[in-house]
Amino acid sequence: MRHFFYFIISHITVLIFLLLELVCFVLIVNYNDYHKASFFNTSNAVSGAMLDAKMSVVDYFSLGDANRRLVAENARLRTRLAHYTHIIDRDTTGLNIPLTGAKYIFRGARVINSSVSKSRNYITLDAGADDGIRADMAVVGHKGVVGLVMAVSDHYSTVIPLVNTNFHLSARISRTNFFGSLEWDGMSPQYSTLNEIPEHADVAVGDSVVTSGFSDFFPQGMLIGFVSKVEQDANEGFYMLEVRLAEDFSRLYYVSVVENTQADEQIQIENSTYND
Amino acid sequence: MINSPNIPKLVVLFAVAVLGQVLVFNNLHLFGFVNPYFYIVFILTLPFGTGRLPLMLWSFGLGLLIDLFCSTPGMNAAACTLIGFVRPYLIEATASTDDLQHDDLPTMGLMGPEWYLRYMLVLVLAHHLLLFVVEQFDAFHFWPMLLRILTSSLATMLTILLAQLFLNSPKSWRD
């Protein structure tokens, strides 16, 4: 017994080193399941408030750029609005398009923290549960899909973006409707990879890649990016398509969080069917 | 360490290390993948006389604090604990500890560029190696990872050398 205590005391530094490393690895392993990560992320109050303060300074330097992009988006939306108003006005069938009970509700949010240089990148937004944000809501930017809300606190939320190796998204080639799985390889934040498109599919460089609508959270047909390289997957009979992402993840200022008001209903009916 | 005349200096360094990392360096995506981890300058600069255990606990705590801001629980803490553990062995092996004052800080001004560059290289590489391997564990691409480790190490070392300019008044802090 004395031997044992002697061993402990003479190796205390090494033992505590191993203990601390064990604690770290438990944290890391637990975090890999990103849905569990509700506490230890940048949406917690302290770091959220600090990043918020940082952005209120940084904002001044990016205002010009952000405004230009907002103006451009406004113009685009106005064009569309005019187009649809025109269609509705011409609609003589008496079928009114209902304005209440919209399936998707968009809410604006400001990006207060983001990274693109890691293999698991995350984004922090300055809107949380109090602003109607919930976990699993889709996030889109001015140009394309950004990611999915992972965790929310009262005033902040964290988003897992397309440029995170843990995040997979069902995507579709817009022109030919073939669908596959979009996965990021952890390299350039400008490109992602679309797998599982069968070799007999008609694919060309420049085809736009959009959300498939199979997800419970993403509206279908939202732009993700454009096919930039077509490669044969050596042994599987599938294409490996390089996709140039539409959204610029290193310059995100404002995003929209999309609520699917019918998501619960969809998940419920799917569960009751698939679990049988 | 409690009575060290360097306490004010270390407090400022801690604040600069954490705030600089969170507010500046984490947002500096050079070429999309180079990210300097400047904050470890604090672990490198704790006084020679810091006990092995306190050194390791400071490193662990600092890493965990950075993790809190990066949404990477445990990753920076694991890498920092490693270099906090290795540092005393490295100093024992490379410097004649008899000449060193308990309160002295391992800076380039005190130890000379040759010693300091070697000291920094070993600790920065050890930190980045563990950090990047752990970070990429489930999406393992060897060459991109190696590229990231080397470029980020280079960037980190540049920032730490820059910090030496401010730590480097060998007279002033001993007065």
Interface residues (C-beta under 8 A of the other chain):
Chain A: I12 T13 V14 I16 F17 L20 E21 V23 C24 F25 V26 L27 I28 N30 Y31 N32 A37 F40 N41 T42 N44 V46 S47 M50 L51 K54 V58 N113 S115 V116 S117 K118 S119 R120 Y122 T124 T158 T165 N166 D185 G186 M187 S188 P189 Q190 S250
Chain B: V22 L23 N26 N27 H29 G32 F33 V34 N35 R52 L53 M56 L57 F60 G63 D67 L68 F69 C70 S71 T72 P73 G74 M75 A77 A78 T81 L82 F85 V134 E135 Q136 D138 A139 H141 P144 R148
